[in-house]
Amino acid sequence: MVEDSFMVPVRKTEIEIGKPLGFAIYDADHNLLLNRGVVVTSDNQVEVLLQKGLFRERVGGKSGQAAARLDDDKPADAGGYRKPREEILSFDAIKLMPGDALQLQPLLEGQSERFTVHVIGVMKPKSVLVTMPVVDGKLIFVRDGQTYLVRAFSGLNVCAFKARVLKSQLQPFPYLHLAYPDSVQAMRIRRAMRSPASIIVAAQESEEGCQIGAGMLVDISVGGAKMLSPMQLGRKGDSLWLSFKVRLGDMEEYVKTPVVICSEGEEDDEEGKRMKAFGIQFGELGQSQRLIIMNLVYQHLLKEDT
């Protein structure tokens, strides 16, 4: 388990049927299973979850290292959040699986486009096999020897490493052999760390229900967002479904997710209009959706450092 000294097992008595969870739940590999605020609806669901081995983040710690890590979720000041620390990990530590999404960025002057590919398999210690990048249904030509910056999502980390294309293969299907990296650079993105945004959203009462209103996400994180709307879309504790598109460079991801309203109030938008303000928590996002949102946060943090 990743950083198991900061995790404690979840007891059955800590999960109350029909009530929102007071903490996020992870499996033994630190993969998020349930967000804080999700409602567990049956004893059977609890039993199934417990069979997986459930853990939550330790509320407090005796060591200075634990205290520093927990402080990552606290505001550094009135204007922002503490920066995540970077660390060097072995490639094995990020535990890539077939189907996982990666992002390739050419390390060539004047090229900033990013391509999404998917892991086919890993041949340790020789190569990482990934699908060929495709844009608008067309294959992107990749030459042997070209070097890419590769970004991956693992747990709550954004990981990056450089990899040279060993072989661009078209048969029996298009795929790439990337050089097996010695190490990766990992930046832990806490769920509280967020990026400014201007993302239009549609709100529905249920997944297949009619639209009840619209709003705008003015900041976004892996765990949730702040939404402004001219209308009252719900009250604290209510559940909604939101639909929106997230764009990062040439990448665009359509997101449709259940959310829980964690807070409500009023504030002025950029034009000085009085709006309803909602703090919302996302339900379980797909891996590609989480990856692109984490990259939004990651890019914002990089800009702050420059």
C-alpha positions, 0 to 999 in steps of 0.5 A: 500500500502506498504511504501506508503509515498515513492510512488506517483501516476503516471499521464497519462501525464507521460506515453508517447506512443512509448517511454521507461518509465523513471521509474518503475511502481507499483500497490497499493500493491507495486507489480512491473507492468512495469520495467523502459525502457519498451515501452507502445505501445497504449492508450488502454494499458495506460487506462487499466494500469491506472484502476489498480492504478499506482504508482512510487517511489518518486524521492526525500523526505524531511524526513531523512528516505526517503533519507536513503531509496533512498540512497539504490540504490546508490553505497556505494563505488567503489566496491559495493552497500549499504546493505539492511536493515532488518526489522521484519514484521507480516506474514499478511504483506507479503500477500502470495497467492495460487500458490506463491513459497516458498523455504524450507531449513531443519534446520538440521546439514549437510543439506543445500538442498533447496526445492521449494513448492507452497502455497495452502492456509493459515489458520490464525492463525493455519497453512500455507498449502503448496505442498509436495517437489518434486525432479526429480518427486519423493516426498521428505519424510518430518516428522512431527515436522521437522523445516524448514527455509522458504524463500518467495518473496514479492514485492521486499523483500526476507522474511524468517521465521522458521516453524515447520511441524505440519502435513505431509499429503498424502491424498487426495494429498501430502501436508504439514501443516506448523505452522503459524509464528508470524513474518517474517524477511524481507530484501528489495533487491533493483533492483540495488543490484547485485550478481557476476555471470558466466551464459551463455546466448543465444541471439535472435532477437525475442521470436521465432527467431533464435539465433544471438549470445551468451554471459555471464552474469557476474553480475545479479540483479532482474532488469537486468544484465551485459553481456559480448559477443565477438560480437556486439549483439545490440545497446543502446535502442535495444530489444533482447530475452535472454535464460539462466539457473540460479542455486542455490544449487539444484534449477535450473530455465530456464529463457527466457525474453525480455531485453532492452540494456541500455548501451554498451561499451567494457571491458576485461573478466577474461582472459584479452580478449577484449569483448563487454559489455552490461548493460541490463534490464529484462522484466517481470520475472515469480515469481519463476524466480525472487525468485531464482535471489533474492536468488542469491543476498541474498546469496551473501550479506550474504557471504559478512557479514561473 
